[in-house]
Amino acid sequence: MYPTLPVYAYVVISFTITFIFTPILAKKFMENGITGKDLHKEGRVEIPEMVGVAVLLGFLTSVSIAFLAFRDERLLIGIFVCLLVGIIGIIDGIKKLTPVQKVVLLYLVGTLLALKLDPVFLNLDMGLLFFLLIPFLFMCASNFTNMLAGFNGLEIGTGAIAALAVAIVNLIQKEVSGFILSSAMFGALIAFLYYNRYPARVFPGDVGTLIIGAVLFTSIMFGNIELAGFLIFLPYIIDAGLKYLSAGIMTRESQIPTRLKDGKLYIPEGSNLSLPRLILKKKPLKEKDIVYVIWLVEGLFCILAITFVIALI
């Protein structure tokens, strides 16, 4: 058995692994043509895509070491959930799954998670309904962290803020497994953000964004912090709701890109809404500035969630 390290050590492990492997994978992917266009830069430069594999690697390494030390079955569940969703993200990055295929696959992973949980939600015994509700919410959470994206550092930075909040709430609740999972994700995302922040040198791809929601939802369920989790996820929910109401079910590729003019971003005529576009509709901003605004919004909801939990103690 591995020695039991302080719980915060797993943040350092995930950060270190991700930080080291991100540039290595970026170089390999660039050489092999695994790239995406940065739509909000002059000339639409090619950037290594799907480098979120480094986030997956950092998280899995960290939590695997934690499992060897603590022998907590919940950590093993978190490992398999993240791995399966990561594989879905990799397949989607290579083959471009249809929205239906992605939803079904994520729902199935959510079903596996539900089978390992007590059928209690919001302190209510849900019975069989639990095994329909949890996979649906799991699928939504994974998709939502994948959807609030499109600008350098947006999805990774927002995910890091959310992960930190989930970790803090789990720590307050003394839920060690939930804390380790969410804090390990925080460490990996902060390391990746160094390369993904404006101007981005790497893109995470679906493998790097789907796993954020999957891990955070799992951590929320382990800690029985559903109401706090709802507040933390509220900006994601608003973003998804705006997209659905303005355009229905859509893929990222079907969206009309935000226009770049004189260094600022403008919403194209007839395009769908989203949380960033709702803000840009009021005032065009530079790319890094709209990202900072979304980070601030997420941060405020996270503070609200933490305050809510402290008030209940």
C-alpha positions as CSV (number, residue, x, y, z in Angstrom):
1,M,0.0,0.0,0.0
2,Y,1.2,3.5,-0.8
3,P,1.8,5.9,2.1
4,T,-1.2,8.2,2.7
5,L,-0.2,11.6,1.5
6,P,-1.9,14.8,2.8
7,V,-5.1,15.2,0.7
8,Y,-3.8,18.5,-0.9
9,A,-0.8,16.6,-2.3
10,Y,-3.0,15.1,-5.0
11,V,-3.5,18.6,-6.4
12,V,0.2,18.9,-6.8
13,I,0.5,15.6,-8.5
14,S,-2.3,16.3,-11.1
15,F,-0.8,19.7,-11.7
16,T,2.7,18.4,-12.3
17,I,1.7,15.6,-14.6
18,T,-0.5,17.8,-16.7
19,F,2.0,20.6,-16.9
20,I,4.7,18.3,-18.1
21,F,2.7,16.4,-20.6
22,T,0.7,19.2,-22.2
23,P,3.6,20.6,-24.3
24,I,4.8,17.1,-25.2
25,L,1.3,16.0,-26.5
26,A,0.8,19.4,-28.2
27,K,4.0,18.9,-30.2
28,K,3.0,15.3,-31.2
29,F,-0.5,16.3,-32.1
30,M,0.7,19.2,-34.2
31,E,3.1,17.0,-36.1
32,N,0.3,14.5,-36.8
33,G,-2.2,17.2,-38.0
34,I,-4.5,17.0,-35.0
35,T,-5.2,20.7,-34.9
36,G,-8.1,23.2,-34.8
37,K,-8.4,26.8,-36.1
38,D,-8.4,29.6,-33.6
39,L,-11.4,31.4,-35.1
40,H,-10.9,34.6,-33.1
41,K,-7.4,35.4,-34.3
42,E,-6.3,37.1,-37.5
43,G,-5.5,34.4,-40.1
44,R,-7.2,31.7,-38.0
45,V,-4.0,30.0,-36.9
46,E,-3.8,26.3,-36.4
47,I,-3.5,25.2,-32.8
48,P,-2.9,21.6,-31.5
49,E,-6.3,20.1,-30.7
50,M,-7.4,17.4,-28.2
51,V,-4.5,18.2,-25.9
52,G,-7.0,17.8,-23.0
53,V,-5.6,14.2,-22.9
54,A,-3.0,15.7,-20.7
55,V,-5.7,16.8,-18.2
56,L,-7.1,13.3,-18.3
57,L,-3.6,11.8,-17.7
58,G,-2.9,14.2,-14.8
59,F,-6.2,13.5,-13.1
60,L,-6.1,9.7,-13.5
61,T,-2.5,9.5,-12.3
62,S,-3.2,11.6,-9.2
63,V,-6.4,9.8,-8.2
64,S,-4.9,6.4,-8.9
65,I,-2.2,7.1,-6.4
66,A,-4.8,8.3,-3.9
67,F,-6.8,5.1,-4.4
68,L,-3.7,3.0,-3.7
69,A,-3.2,5.0,-0.5
70,F,-6.8,5.2,0.8
71,R,-8.3,2.1,-0.8
72,D,-11.6,4.1,-1.1
73,E,-13.9,2.5,-3.6
74,R,-15.4,5.9,-4.5
75,L,-12.0,7.0,-5.9
76,L,-12.0,4.0,-8.1
77,I,-15.4,4.9,-9.3
78,G,-14.2,8.4,-10.1
79,I,-11.3,7.0,-12.1
80,F,-13.5,4.8,-14.2
81,V,-16.1,7.5,-14.8
82,C,-13.5,10.0,-15.9
83,L,-11.7,7.4,-18.1
84,L,-14.9,6.3,-19.9
85,V,-16.0,9.9,-20.5
86,G,-12.4,10.7,-21.6
87,I,-12.6,7.9,-24.1
88,I,-15.9,9.2,-25.4
89,G,-14.2,12.6,-25.9
90,I,-11.3,11.1,-27.8
91,I,-13.6,9.2,-30.1
92,D,-15.6,12.3,-30.6
93,G,-12.5,14.2,-31.5
94,I,-11.4,11.6,-34.0
95,K,-14.8,10.5,-35.5
96,K,-17.2,13.3,-34.6
97,L,-20.0,11.5,-32.8
98,T,-23.5,12.7,-33.5
99,P,-25.3,14.5,-30.7
100,V,-27.5,11.4,-30.2
101,Q,-24.5,9.1,-30.0
102,K,-22.8,11.4,-27.5
103,V,-25.9,11.7,-25.3
104,V,-26.5,7.9,-25.3
105,L,-22.9,7.1,-24.4
106,L,-22.8,9.7,-21.6
107,Y,-26.1,8.5,-20.3
108,L,-24.8,4.9,-20.1
109,V,-21.7,6.1,-18.1
110,G,-24.1,8.0,-15.8
111,T,-26.1,4.8,-15.3
112,L,-22.9,3.0,-14.2
113,L,-22.3,5.8,-11.7
114,A,-25.9,5.6,-10.4
115,L,-25.6,1.9,-9.8
116,K,-22.8,2.6,-7.3
117,L,-24.7,5.3,-5.4
118,D,-27.4,5.1,-2.7
119,P,-30.7,6.1,-4.4
120,V,-30.9,9.4,-2.4
121,F,-31.1,12.8,-4.0
122,L,-31.7,16.0,-2.0
123,N,-32.0,13.8,1.1
124,L,-35.0,12.0,-0.5
125,D,-35.1,8.3,-1.3
126,M,-35.9,8.4,-5.0
127,G,-36.2,4.6,-5.5
128,L,-36.2,3.6,-9.2
129,L,-36.6,7.2,-10.3
130,F,-33.0,7.8,-9.1
131,F,-31.6,5.5,-11.8
132,L,-33.3,7.6,-14.5
133,L,-32.6,11.0,-13.0
134,I,-28.9,10.6,-12.2
135,P,-27.7,9.4,-15.7
136,F,-29.7,12.3,-17.2
137,L,-28.1,14.9,-14.9
138,F,-24.7,13.3,-15.4
139,M,-25.1,13.6,-19.2
140,C,-26.2,17.2,-18.8
141,A,-23.3,18.1,-16.5
142,S,-20.7,16.6,-18.9
143,N,-22.3,18.3,-21.9
144,F,-22.7,21.7,-20.2
145,T,-18.9,22.0,-19.4
146,N,-18.3,21.1,-23.0
147,M,-20.7,23.7,-24.3
148,L,-19.6,26.8,-22.4
149,A,-16.6,27.2,-24.7
150,G,-15.2,28.9,-27.7
151,F,-12.7,31.4,-26.4
152,N,-9.1,31.0,-25.2
153,G,-9.1,29.8,-21.6
154,L,-12.9,30.0,-21.2
155,E,-13.8,26.3,-20.6
156,I,-10.7,25.4,-18.7
157,G,-10.6,28.5,-16.5
158,T,-14.4,28.3,-15.7
159,G,-14.0,24.6,-15.0
160,A,-11.0,25.3,-12.7
161,I,-13.1,27.8,-10.7
162,A,-16.0,25.3,-10.4
163,A,-13.7,22.5,-9.4
164,L,-12.1,24.6,-6.7
165,A,-15.6,25.4,-5.3
166,V,-16.7,21.8,-5.3
167,A,-13.5,20.9,-3.6
168,I,-14.0,23.5,-0.9
169,V,-17.6,22.5,-0.3
170,N,-16.6,18.8,0.0
171,L,-13.8,19.8,2.4
172,I,-16.4,21.7,4.6
173,Q,-18.6,18.6,4.5
174,K,-15.5,16.4,5.4
175,E,-16.1,14.3,2.3
176,V,-12.5,13.1,1.5
177,S,-13.2,11.2,-1.8
178,G,-15.2,14.1,-3.3
179,F,-12.5,16.5,-2.3
180,I,-9.7,14.5,-3.8
181,L,-11.6,14.0,-7.1
182,S,-12.5,17.7,-7.5
183,S,-9.2,19.1,-6.2
184,A,-7.2,16.7,-8.6
185,M,-9.3,18.1,-11.4
186,F,-8.6,21.6,-10.3
187,G,-4.9,21.0,-10.3
188,A,-4.9,19.5,-13.8
189,L,-7.0,22.4,-15.1
190,I,-4.9,25.1,-13.6
191,A,-1.8,23.5,-15.2
192,F,-3.5,23.2,-18.6
193,L,-4.7,26.8,-18.3
194,Y,-1.1,28.0,-18.4
195,Y,-1.0,26.8,-22.1
196,N,-4.6,27.4,-23.0
197,R,-5.0,31.0,-21.7
198,Y,-5.1,33.9,-24.2
199,P,-3.4,33.6,-26.6
200,A,-3.9,29.8,-26.6
201,R,-1.1,27.5,-27.5
202,V,-3.3,24.4,-27.1
203,F,-7.0,23.4,-27.3
204,P,-8.5,20.8,-24.9
205,G,-10.9,19.2,-27.3
206,D,-14.0,17.3,-26.0
207,V,-11.7,15.0,-24.1
208,G,-10.7,17.9,-21.9
209,T,-14.1,19.5,-21.5
210,L,-16.5,16.6,-21.1
211,I,-14.5,15.1,-18.2
212,I,-14.8,18.4,-16.2
213,G,-18.6,18.0,-15.8
214,A,-18.3,14.2,-15.3
215,V,-15.8,14.5,-12.4
216,L,-17.5,17.5,-10.8
217,F,-21.0,15.8,-10.9
218,T,-19.5,12.6,-9.4
219,S,-17.8,14.7,-6.6
220,I,-21.1,16.5,-5.9
221,M,-23.0,13.2,-5.6
222,F,-20.3,11.7,-3.3
223,G,-20.6,14.8,-1.0
224,N,-24.4,15.0,-1.1
225,I,-24.0,18.7,-2.0
226,E,-26.7,18.8,-4.7
227,L,-28.0,22.3,-3.9
228,A,-24.5,23.8,-3.7
229,G,-23.6,21.9,-6.9
230,F,-26.7,23.5,-8.6
231,L,-25.4,27.0,-7.8
232,I,-21.9,26.2,-9.0
233,F,-23.4,24.8,-12.3
234,L,-25.9,27.6,-12.7
235,P,-23.8,29.7,-15.3
236,Y,-23.4,26.5,-17.3
237,I,-27.2,25.8,-17.1
238,I,-28.0,29.4,-18.2
239,D,-25.6,29.1,-21.1
240,A,-27.1,25.8,-22.3
241,G,-30.6,27.1,-21.8
242,L,-29.9,30.2,-24.0
243,K,-28.4,28.0,-26.7
244,Y,-31.4,25.6,-26.7
245,L,-34.0,28.4,-26.6
246,S,-32.4,30.3,-29.4
247,A,-31.3,27.5,-31.7
248,G,-32.6,24.1,-30.4
249,I,-30.3,21.1,-30.3
250,M,-27.1,22.1,-32.1
251,T,-23.5,21.1,-32.6
252,R,-20.4,23.3,-32.0
253,E,-19.7,23.1,-35.7
254,S,-23.1,24.4,-36.7
255,Q,-22.7,27.6,-34.7
256,I,-21.9,30.8,-36.6
257,P,-18.6,32.0,-35.2
258,T,-18.4,35.3,-33.3
259,R,-17.0,38.1,-35.6
260,L,-13.7,39.8,-34.9
261,K,-13.5,43.5,-35.7
262,D,-10.9,45.9,-34.6
263,G,-9.8,43.5,-31.9
264,K,-13.3,43.1,-30.4
265,L,-15.9,40.4,-30.7
266,Y,-19.3,41.0,-32.2
267,I,-22.4,38.7,-32.4
268,P,-23.2,37.7,-36.0
269,E,-26.7,38.5,-37.3
270,G,-29.1,35.6,-36.8
271,S,-26.8,33.6,-34.6
272,N,-27.7,31.6,-31.5
273,L,-27.4,33.1,-28.0
274,S,-25.2,31.9,-25.2
275,L,-24.0,33.3,-21.9
276,P,-20.9,35.0,-23.5
277,R,-23.0,36.3,-26.4
278,L,-25.6,37.7,-24.1
279,I,-22.9,39.8,-22.6
280,L,-21.4,40.7,-26.0
281,K,-24.8,41.7,-27.1
282,K,-24.7,44.5,-24.6
283,K,-21.1,45.5,-25.3
284,P,-18.5,44.1,-27.7
285,L,-15.4,43.1,-25.8
286,K,-11.9,41.7,-26.5
287,E,-11.6,38.0,-26.3
288,K,-9.6,37.9,-23.1
289,D,-12.1,40.4,-21.5
290,I,-15.2,38.3,-22.2
291,V,-13.4,35.3,-20.7
292,Y,-12.6,37.3,-17.5
293,V,-16.3,38.3,-17.3
294,I,-17.5,34.7,-17.5
295,W,-14.8,33.7,-14.9
296,L,-16.2,36.4,-12.6
297,V,-19.8,35.3,-13.1
298,E,-18.8,31.7,-12.3
299,G,-16.7,32.8,-9.3
300,L,-19.6,34.8,-7.8
301,F,-21.9,31.8,-8.0
302,C,-19.2,29.6,-6.5
303,I,-18.9,32.1,-3.6
304,L,-22.7,32.0,-3.2
305,A,-22.6,28.2,-3.0
306,I,-19.8,28.1,-0.4
307,T,-21.6,30.7,1.7
308,F,-24.8,28.7,1.5
309,V,-23.1,25.6,2.8
310,I,-21.3,27.5,5.6
311,A,-24.7,29.0,6.6
312,L,-26.2,25.6,7.0
313,I,-23.5,24.3,9.4
